Amino acid sequence: MRKITIPPIFIGLFIFFGVECTSAQWSWDWHIAGGMVIDGSGEESFRADLLIRDDSIAYIGQVNADTIDARDYVDASGKVISPGFIDVHAHGDPLEDPQFRNFLGMGVTTIVLGQDGRSPSVGSLDSWFAKVEQQQLGVNIAMLSGHGSIRSQVDVGRQTPTEGELRKMERLLESDLKEGALGMSTGLEYVPGIYSKKEELLRLSEVVGRHNGLVMSHMRSEDNADVENSLEELAEQGRVANVHASHLKVVYGKGTKRAEEILDYLEQFRNEGITISADVYPYAASFTGIGIVFPDWAKTETGWQNAMQERPKVLRAYLKKKVNQRNGPGAILFGSGQYAGQTLKEAATGEQKDPVDLLLEMGPQSASAAHFVMDQELQDRIVTGQKVMISSDGSPTMRHPRGYGSFAKIIRYYVFEKELLSLEEAIYKMSGLPAKTIGLKKRGILKEGSKADMLIFDPSNIQDRATFEHPHRLAKGFDWIMINGKLTKKDGEFNSNRFGKVLKKE
């Protein structure tokens, strides 16, 4: 047995955290010894031991290993101990695939679902939570209430909602927020979010603000010519609630200077008292439905069919211009549908058709694709921006490497290869900053009393292995992963146990 006599100053602290004591002696579940702690705050690393009891961190400091009673011991010498990462923009269905090993593989222990205006069980989120809680979750899951799903449930259609419909939407959102949603997501580039206008968004944002939640937005447009207008629209909602720009990018923009302009624009809003933040994934290709290249009047199945009947030449001309603007048919890589794994150019060649004619036949709802429309230098600067955190915008099934590699790539590429971030800064952007932004008070920072979502790893061994050709390769190097005080990965090997929980707004 290993025993430790705790100095009197800590006795009250341990009692507060629920640690039983007898004759100034305590039992611990884990003693993690000798690691370099990067606590997620952005501050410099320090060497320390950690003691874990139940699902929480009970002590961080120096421990005499010969005098401590611990059930399990880890020698973390030569390795980093950090918080588990928090993916503020993720996708997936925990009722179909609760394991989420793609996220765990890159060190993510908490994901936020309900993105882009879409969420399940609007107005009765408790029933969905109850189903999810019956699953054995691989990661912790938090949820947003989807504006588009609310709009669809009220059956507003393409119209501006009436006062009665707005009140119904407010009640549905209020219900989700009371039942634990972190805030509301919007998908203003998608149906039905594209039909919403200022008053509707402000009214719903006011509900979010009353609950101290967050409006997380896939903005109206991410195109270079429109992104400031989109941020302005979001900032307007930021006058009544905290707001956040999802997967911030500047499509067609180029260079560090353009990135600086966008980051300065965000800072101007903050100087006006608006709380605005953003996330970004570390790839120069987006992933979304091919409806993104169709005009607003042909994005739905009905709209497309009507356009094919009434104005096919106008639609064809629009698509041709849009595809060329987005770097041509070779820059659209299908990730679903019958042409998955092929570019639009390759698929068209195989069908012996013009690429635009193939798109006209497929329609806007037929597939999703990676779109190579971003500038690496610009995106690199966005990653390093203030109040900008990391996300994947990925899922277990999406054919894009971001769902399997984003967080590992931040360390491999931005910390070691490009030296654009220190390891402390990178981990802050992946843990402490997102936890603070979305309101998870006991996660994202390693401190006494926090939940024990933790990683132990050698930073030089981190590898993002997923590529566009092989998007489902797990990242490597996060050898020890703990969720809620339990090990799900040890010495580089996953076990069959899953310890994630549903996290509700505190």
C-alpha positions as CSV (number, residue, x, y, z in Angstrom):
1,M,0.0,0.0,0.0
2,R,1.1,3.5,-0.8
3,K,0.1,6.2,1.8
4,I,0.2,9.9,1.7
5,T,-0.4,12.3,4.6
6,I,-2.1,15.4,3.2
7,P,-1.1,18.8,4.7
8,P,-4.0,20.3,6.7
9,I,-4.5,23.1,4.2
10,F,-5.9,20.5,1.7
11,I,-8.2,18.7,4.1
12,G,-11.1,21.1,3.7
13,L,-10.6,21.2,-0.1
14,F,-10.7,17.4,-0.4
15,I,-13.9,17.2,1.7
16,F,-15.4,19.9,-0.5
17,F,-14.7,17.7,-3.6
18,G,-16.2,14.7,-1.9
19,V,-13.0,12.8,-0.9
20,E,-13.5,10.6,2.1
21,C,-10.9,11.0,4.8
22,T,-9.9,8.8,7.8
23,S,-6.9,9.8,10.0
24,A,-5.7,12.1,7.3
25,Q,-5.3,9.3,4.8
26,W,-7.2,9.0,1.5
27,S,-7.7,6.4,-1.3
28,W,-7.4,7.4,-4.9
29,D,-8.5,5.7,-8.1
30,W,-5.5,7.0,-10.2
31,H,-2.1,8.5,-9.5
32,I,-0.7,10.0,-12.7
33,A,2.9,10.8,-12.0
34,G,5.7,12.9,-13.4
35,G,4.0,14.3,-16.6
36,M,4.3,17.8,-18.0
37,V,0.9,19.4,-17.4
38,I,-0.6,21.7,-20.1
39,D,-3.8,22.6,-18.3
40,G,-5.8,24.1,-21.1
41,S,-5.7,27.7,-19.8
42,G,-3.0,28.8,-22.3
43,E,-0.5,29.3,-19.5
44,E,2.9,27.7,-19.5
45,S,3.3,24.0,-18.8
46,F,4.5,22.7,-15.5
47,R,5.5,19.3,-14.1
48,A,3.1,17.7,-11.6
49,D,1.3,14.6,-10.4
50,L,-2.5,14.2,-10.6
51,L,-4.7,12.3,-8.3
52,I,-8.1,11.2,-9.6
53,R,-11.1,10.0,-7.6
54,D,-14.3,8.9,-9.2
55,D,-14.9,11.1,-12.2
56,S,-12.9,14.2,-11.1
57,I,-9.4,15.6,-10.5
58,A,-8.9,15.8,-6.8
59,Y,-5.3,17.1,-6.6
60,I,-2.6,18.5,-8.8
61,G,0.8,19.0,-7.4
62,Q,3.8,17.1,-5.9
63,V,3.1,13.6,-4.5
64,N,5.4,11.2,-2.7
65,A,4.7,8.0,-4.6
66,D,5.9,5.9,-1.6
67,T,3.2,7.2,0.7
68,I,0.0,7.2,-1.5
69,D,-2.8,4.7,-1.7
70,A,-3.9,4.5,-5.3
71,R,-5.7,1.8,-7.1
72,D,-4.0,2.5,-10.5
73,Y,-0.7,4.2,-11.4
74,V,0.5,5.8,-14.6
75,D,4.1,6.9,-15.1
76,A,3.7,9.9,-17.4
77,S,7.3,10.9,-17.4
78,G,8.4,12.5,-20.7
79,K,4.8,12.9,-21.8
80,V,2.2,15.7,-21.8
81,I,-0.9,15.6,-19.7
82,S,-3.7,17.7,-21.1
83,P,-7.5,18.1,-21.0
84,G,-9.4,16.1,-23.5
85,F,-10.3,18.2,-26.6
86,I,-13.7,19.7,-27.2
87,D,-15.1,19.7,-30.7
88,V,-17.6,22.6,-30.8
89,H,-18.9,21.7,-34.3
90,A,-19.3,18.0,-34.9
91,H,-21.8,15.7,-36.6
92,G,-23.1,12.2,-36.1
93,D,-26.0,10.3,-34.6
94,P,-25.4,8.8,-31.2
95,L,-28.5,6.6,-31.6
96,E,-26.9,4.9,-34.6
97,D,-23.2,5.0,-33.8
98,P,-22.6,6.0,-30.1
99,Q,-18.9,4.9,-30.2
100,F,-17.5,8.0,-32.1
101,R,-14.1,6.5,-32.2
102,N,-13.0,8.9,-35.0
103,F,-13.2,11.7,-32.4
104,L,-11.5,9.8,-29.7
105,G,-8.7,8.9,-32.0
106,M,-7.7,12.5,-32.3
107,G,-8.0,13.3,-28.6
108,V,-11.6,14.6,-28.6
109,T,-13.6,13.7,-25.5
110,T,-16.6,16.0,-25.9
111,I,-18.5,16.9,-29.1
112,V,-21.3,19.4,-29.7
113,L,-24.1,18.2,-32.0
114,G,-27.2,19.9,-33.4
115,Q,-25.3,22.0,-35.9
116,D,-26.2,24.1,-39.0
117,G,-29.8,24.6,-37.9
118,R,-30.6,20.9,-37.6
119,S,-31.4,19.0,-34.4
120,P,-33.6,16.1,-33.3
121,S,-36.8,16.3,-31.3
122,V,-37.2,20.1,-31.3
123,G,-39.3,21.3,-28.4
124,S,-38.9,17.9,-26.6
125,L,-35.2,17.6,-26.3
126,D,-35.6,15.7,-23.0
127,S,-37.0,12.7,-24.8
128,W,-34.0,12.6,-27.1
129,F,-31.6,13.0,-24.2
130,A,-33.3,10.1,-22.5
131,K,-32.7,7.8,-25.5
132,V,-29.1,8.9,-25.9
133,E,-28.4,8.3,-22.2
134,Q,-29.4,4.7,-22.6
135,Q,-26.5,4.3,-25.1
136,Q,-23.0,3.6,-24.1
137,L,-21.4,6.8,-25.4
138,G,-17.8,6.8,-26.5
139,V,-17.6,10.6,-25.9
140,N,-19.4,13.3,-24.0
141,I,-22.2,14.8,-26.0
142,A,-23.7,18.3,-25.8
143,M,-26.5,19.6,-28.0
144,L,-27.7,22.8,-29.7
145,S,-31.3,23.5,-30.8
146,G,-31.5,23.8,-34.5
147,H,-33.2,26.9,-35.9
148,G,-34.0,25.2,-39.2
149,S,-35.6,22.2,-37.4
150,I,-37.7,24.6,-35.3
151,R,-38.8,26.4,-38.5
152,S,-39.8,23.2,-40.2
153,Q,-41.7,22.0,-37.2
154,V,-43.8,25.1,-37.2
155,D,-44.2,24.6,-41.0
156,V,-43.3,28.2,-41.9
157,G,-42.1,27.2,-45.4
158,R,-40.5,29.9,-47.5
159,Q,-42.6,32.7,-46.0
160,T,-41.8,35.2,-43.2
161,P,-43.4,33.7,-40.1
162,T,-46.5,35.4,-38.7
163,E,-46.5,36.7,-35.1
164,G,-48.3,33.5,-34.0
165,E,-45.7,31.3,-35.8
166,L,-42.9,33.3,-34.2
167,R,-44.3,32.7,-30.8
168,K,-44.5,29.0,-31.5
169,M,-40.9,29.0,-32.6
170,E,-39.9,30.9,-29.4
171,R,-41.7,28.3,-27.2
172,L,-40.0,25.4,-29.0
173,L,-36.6,27.0,-28.5
174,E,-37.3,27.9,-24.9
175,S,-38.2,24.3,-24.2
176,D,-35.0,23.0,-25.7
177,L,-32.9,25.6,-23.7
178,K,-34.7,24.7,-20.4
179,E,-34.0,21.0,-21.1
180,G,-30.3,21.5,-21.5
181,A,-29.4,22.8,-25.0
182,L,-26.3,25.0,-25.0
183,G,-27.9,27.5,-27.4
184,M,-29.3,27.6,-31.0
185,S,-27.6,26.8,-34.2
186,T,-28.4,28.4,-37.6
187,G,-27.8,27.2,-41.1
188,L,-28.4,30.3,-43.1
189,E,-26.9,28.9,-46.4
190,Y,-29.3,26.0,-46.3
191,V,-33.0,25.3,-46.7
192,P,-35.0,26.4,-44.7
193,G,-32.6,28.9,-42.9
194,I,-32.0,30.8,-46.1
195,Y,-35.6,32.1,-45.9
196,S,-35.2,33.7,-42.5
197,K,-34.9,37.4,-42.0
198,K,-33.6,39.8,-39.4
199,E,-36.7,40.0,-37.1
200,E,-37.0,36.2,-36.9
201,L,-33.4,35.7,-36.0
202,L,-33.4,38.5,-33.5
203,R,-36.5,37.3,-31.7
204,L,-35.0,33.8,-31.3
205,S,-31.6,35.2,-30.4
206,E,-33.3,37.1,-27.6
207,V,-34.6,33.8,-26.2
208,V,-31.1,32.4,-26.3
209,G,-29.7,35.5,-24.6
210,R,-32.2,35.2,-21.7
211,H,-30.8,31.7,-21.1
212,N,-27.2,32.9,-21.3
213,G,-26.8,30.6,-24.3
214,L,-24.9,30.8,-27.6
215,V,-26.1,31.4,-31.1
216,M,-23.7,29.3,-33.3
217,S,-24.2,30.1,-37.0
218,H,-23.3,28.6,-40.3
219,M,-23.5,32.1,-41.7
220,R,-25.5,33.4,-44.7
221,S,-22.4,33.3,-47.0
222,E,-18.7,32.5,-46.6
223,D,-17.8,33.9,-50.0
224,N,-15.0,36.5,-50.1
225,A,-17.4,39.3,-51.3
226,D,-20.1,38.6,-48.7
227,V,-18.4,37.4,-45.5
228,E,-18.3,40.9,-43.9
229,N,-22.1,41.2,-44.5
230,S,-22.6,37.7,-42.9
231,L,-20.5,38.7,-39.9
232,E,-22.5,41.9,-39.6
233,E,-25.8,39.9,-39.5
234,L,-24.4,37.6,-36.8
235,A,-23.1,40.6,-34.8
236,E,-26.5,42.1,-34.9
237,Q,-27.8,39.0,-33.1
238,G,-24.8,39.5,-30.8
239,R,-26.5,42.5,-29.3
240,V,-28.9,40.2,-27.5
241,A,-26.9,37.0,-27.1
242,N,-23.4,35.6,-27.3
243,V,-22.7,34.6,-30.9
244,H,-20.3,32.3,-32.7
245,A,-19.3,31.9,-36.4
246,S,-19.1,28.2,-37.3
247,H,-16.1,26.9,-39.4
248,L,-14.9,30.4,-40.3
249,K,-13.5,30.6,-43.8
250,V,-13.2,33.0,-46.7
251,V,-14.2,31.2,-49.9
252,Y,-12.2,32.6,-52.9
253,G,-10.2,34.9,-50.6
254,K,-6.4,34.7,-50.6
255,G,-3.5,35.6,-48.4
256,T,-2.7,36.6,-44.8
257,K,-3.7,40.2,-45.4
258,R,-7.3,39.1,-46.2
259,A,-7.3,37.0,-43.0
260,E,-6.1,39.9,-41.0
261,E,-9.0,42.0,-42.3
262,I,-11.6,39.4,-41.1
263,L,-10.0,39.0,-37.7
264,D,-9.8,42.8,-37.3
265,Y,-13.5,43.0,-38.2
266,L,-14.3,40.5,-35.4
267,E,-12.3,42.6,-33.0
268,Q,-14.2,45.7,-33.9
269,F,-17.4,44.0,-32.8
270,R,-15.8,43.0,-29.5
271,N,-14.8,46.6,-28.9
272,E,-18.5,47.4,-29.2
273,G,-19.2,45.0,-26.4
274,I,-20.4,42.1,-28.6
275,T,-19.2,38.6,-27.5
276,I,-18.3,37.0,-30.8
277,S,-16.1,33.9,-31.3
278,A,-15.4,31.5,-34.1
279,D,-14.1,28.0,-34.9
280,V,-12.1,26.7,-37.8
281,Y,-11.0,23.3,-39.1
282,P,-7.4,23.0,-40.5
283,Y,-8.2,22.0,-44.1
284,A,-8.5,24.1,-47.3
285,A,-11.5,22.2,-48.6
286,S,-15.0,22.4,-47.2
287,F,-17.6,19.6,-47.2
288,T,-21.2,20.1,-47.9
289,G,-24.1,19.2,-50.2
290,I,-23.7,20.0,-53.9
291,G,-26.8,22.1,-53.5
292,I,-24.2,24.8,-52.5
293,V,-23.6,25.5,-56.2
294,F,-27.3,25.7,-57.1
295,P,-29.2,29.0,-56.9
296,D,-31.6,29.6,-54.0
297,W,-34.6,29.1,-56.3
298,A,-33.3,25.6,-57.2
299,K,-31.9,24.2,-53.9
300,T,-34.9,22.1,-53.0
301,E,-36.1,19.1,-55.0
302,T,-39.2,20.9,-56.0
303,G,-37.4,24.1,-57.0
304,W,-34.9,22.1,-59.1
305,Q,-37.6,20.2,-60.9
306,N,-39.5,23.5,-61.6
307,A,-36.3,25.1,-62.9
308,M,-35.6,22.2,-65.2
309,Q,-39.1,22.6,-66.6
310,E,-39.4,26.4,-66.8
311,R,-35.8,27.8,-67.2
312,P,-33.2,25.1,-67.8
313,K,-30.9,27.4,-69.8
314,V,-30.8,29.9,-67.0
315,L,-30.1,27.2,-64.4
316,R,-27.4,25.7,-66.6
317,A,-25.7,29.1,-67.1
318,Y,-25.8,29.7,-63.4
319,L,-24.2,26.3,-62.6
320,K,-21.5,26.7,-65.2
321,K,-20.5,30.1,-63.8
322,K,-20.7,28.8,-60.2
323,V,-18.6,25.7,-60.8
324,N,-15.9,27.7,-62.7
325,Q,-15.9,30.3,-59.9
326,R,-15.3,27.4,-57.4
327,N,-12.1,26.3,-59.2
328,G,-13.8,24.1,-61.8
329,P,-15.2,20.5,-61.8
330,G,-11.9,19.1,-60.7
331,A,-12.3,20.9,-57.3
332,I,-15.5,19.1,-56.4
333,L,-14.8,15.7,-54.9
334,F,-18.0,13.7,-54.2
335,G,-18.2,12.2,-50.8
336,S,-21.6,10.4,-51.1
337,G,-23.9,9.1,-53.8
338,Q,-23.0,7.0,-56.8
339,Y,-19.9,9.0,-57.6
340,A,-18.3,9.0,-54.1
341,G,-14.6,9.2,-54.3
342,Q,-14.6,10.8,-57.8
343,T,-14.3,14.5,-58.7
344,L,-17.1,16.0,-60.8
345,K,-14.7,16.1,-63.7
346,E,-13.9,12.4,-63.3
347,A,-17.5,11.4,-62.9
348,A,-18.5,13.4,-66.0
349,T,-15.7,11.9,-68.1
350,G,-16.9,8.4,-67.0
351,E,-20.4,9.2,-68.0
352,Q,-19.2,10.9,-71.2
353,K,-21.1,14.1,-70.3
354,D,-20.4,17.7,-69.7
355,P,-19.9,18.3,-65.9
356,V,-22.7,20.9,-65.7
357,D,-25.1,18.6,-67.5
358,L,-24.3,15.8,-65.0
359,L,-25.1,18.2,-62.2
360,L,-28.3,19.2,-63.8
361,E,-29.3,15.5,-63.9
362,M,-28.2,14.8,-60.3
363,G,-30.0,17.7,-58.7
364,P,-29.1,19.6,-55.5
365,Q,-30.0,16.9,-53.0
366,S,-28.2,13.9,-54.6
367,A,-24.8,14.1,-53.0
368,S,-22.3,15.8,-50.7
369,A,-18.8,16.7,-51.7
370,A,-15.5,18.2,-50.6
371,H,-15.1,21.6,-52.3
372,F,-11.5,22.9,-52.8
373,V,-12.2,26.6,-52.6
374,M,-10.0,27.9,-49.7
375,D,-6.6,29.4,-49.6
376,Q,-4.2,27.6,-47.2
377,E,-2.2,30.8,-46.2
378,L,-5.4,32.6,-45.4
379,Q,-6.8,29.7,-43.3
380,D,-3.5,29.3,-41.5
381,R,-3.8,32.9,-40.2
382,I,-7.5,32.4,-39.2
383,V,-6.4,29.4,-37.1
384,T,-4.1,31.5,-35.0
385,G,-6.7,34.3,-34.5
386,Q,-7.9,35.5,-31.0
387,K,-11.1,33.8,-29.8
388,V,-10.8,31.3,-32.6
389,M,-11.0,27.7,-31.5
390,I,-10.7,24.4,-33.4
391,S,-13.5,22.2,-34.7
392,S,-13.7,19.3,-37.1
393,D,-17.1,19.8,-38.7
394,G,-16.7,16.1,-39.2
395,S,-18.5,12.8,-38.5
396,P,-17.7,9.1,-38.4
397,T,-19.0,8.6,-41.9
398,M,-18.1,11.8,-43.8
399,R,-15.6,11.4,-46.7
400,H,-13.4,14.2,-45.5
401,P,-10.2,13.8,-43.5
402,R,-11.3,16.6,-41.0
403,G,-13.6,14.1,-39.2
404,Y,-10.6,11.9,-38.3
405,G,-7.6,14.2,-38.3
406,S,-8.4,17.9,-37.4
407,F,-7.2,18.0,-33.8
408,A,-4.1,15.8,-34.5
409,K,-3.2,18.0,-37.5
410,I,-3.2,21.1,-35.3
411,I,-0.4,19.7,-33.3
412,R,1.5,18.0,-36.2
413,Y,1.2,20.9,-38.7
414,Y,0.6,24.1,-36.7
415,V,2.8,23.4,-33.7
416,F,5.7,21.4,-35.1
417,E,5.8,21.8,-38.9
418,K,4.8,25.5,-39.3
419,E,5.5,26.7,-35.7
420,L,2.5,29.0,-35.9
421,L,1.3,28.0,-32.4
422,S,3.0,26.9,-29.2
423,L,1.7,23.6,-27.8
424,E,0.1,25.5,-24.9
425,E,-1.8,27.8,-27.4
426,A,-2.9,24.9,-29.5
427,I,-4.3,23.0,-26.5
428,Y,-6.0,26.1,-25.2
429,K,-7.8,26.5,-28.6
430,M,-8.9,22.8,-28.4
431,S,-9.9,22.7,-24.7
432,G,-10.1,25.7,-22.4
433,L,-11.3,28.2,-24.9
434,P,-14.2,26.0,-26.3
435,A,-15.2,25.0,-22.8
436,K,-15.5,28.7,-21.7
437,T,-17.3,29.7,-24.9
438,I,-20.0,27.1,-24.8
439,G,-20.4,27.1,-21.0
440,L,-18.9,23.8,-19.8
441,K,-17.6,24.9,-16.4
442,K,-16.0,21.6,-15.2
443,R,-14.3,20.6,-18.5
444,G,-11.6,21.9,-20.7
445,I,-9.2,22.9,-17.9
446,L,-7.1,20.6,-15.7
447,K,-7.8,21.9,-12.2
448,E,-8.9,20.4,-8.9
449,G,-12.6,19.8,-9.0
450,S,-12.8,19.5,-12.8
451,K,-14.0,16.3,-14.5
452,A,-11.2,13.9,-15.4
453,D,-11.4,14.1,-19.2
454,M,-7.7,13.8,-20.0
455,L,-5.0,12.8,-22.5
456,I,-1.5,11.6,-22.0
457,F,0.7,11.7,-25.1
458,D,4.1,12.4,-26.6
459,P,3.4,15.5,-28.9
460,S,6.2,14.4,-31.3
461,N,4.3,11.2,-32.0
462,I,1.0,12.7,-33.0
463,Q,0.0,11.9,-36.6
464,D,-3.1,12.8,-38.6
465,R,-3.3,9.9,-41.0
466,A,-6.6,10.6,-42.8
467,T,-6.4,11.9,-46.4
468,F,-9.0,12.8,-49.0
469,E,-8.2,9.4,-50.7
470,H,-8.4,7.6,-47.3
471,P,-10.5,9.8,-45.1
472,H,-11.3,7.2,-42.3
473,R,-7.9,6.5,-41.0
474,L,-7.7,7.1,-37.2
475,A,-5.2,9.6,-35.9
476,K,-2.3,8.2,-33.8
477,G,-0.3,9.3,-30.8
478,F,-2.9,9.9,-28.1
479,D,-1.9,6.8,-26.2
480,W,-3.9,7.3,-23.0
481,I,-7.4,8.7,-23.1
482,M,-9.5,9.1,-19.9
483,I,-13.2,10.2,-19.9
484,N,-15.0,10.9,-16.7
485,G,-12.2,9.3,-14.7
486,K,-12.2,6.0,-16.7
487,L,-9.7,4.8,-19.3
488,T,-11.0,4.2,-22.8
489,K,-7.5,3.9,-24.3
490,K,-4.3,2.6,-22.7
491,D,-0.9,2.3,-24.1
492,G,-2.2,3.1,-27.6
493,E,-5.0,0.4,-27.5
494,F,-8.7,1.1,-27.2
495,N,-10.7,-1.0,-24.8
496,S,-14.4,-2.0,-25.4
497,N,-15.7,0.3,-22.6
498,R,-17.4,3.6,-23.3
499,F,-17.7,6.3,-20.6
500,G,-19.2,9.4,-22.3
501,K,-22.1,11.3,-20.8
502,V,-24.8,13.7,-22.0
503,L,-23.8,17.2,-21.0
504,K,-26.6,19.7,-20.4
505,K,-26.4,23.4,-20.0
506,E,-25.5,24.2,-16.4
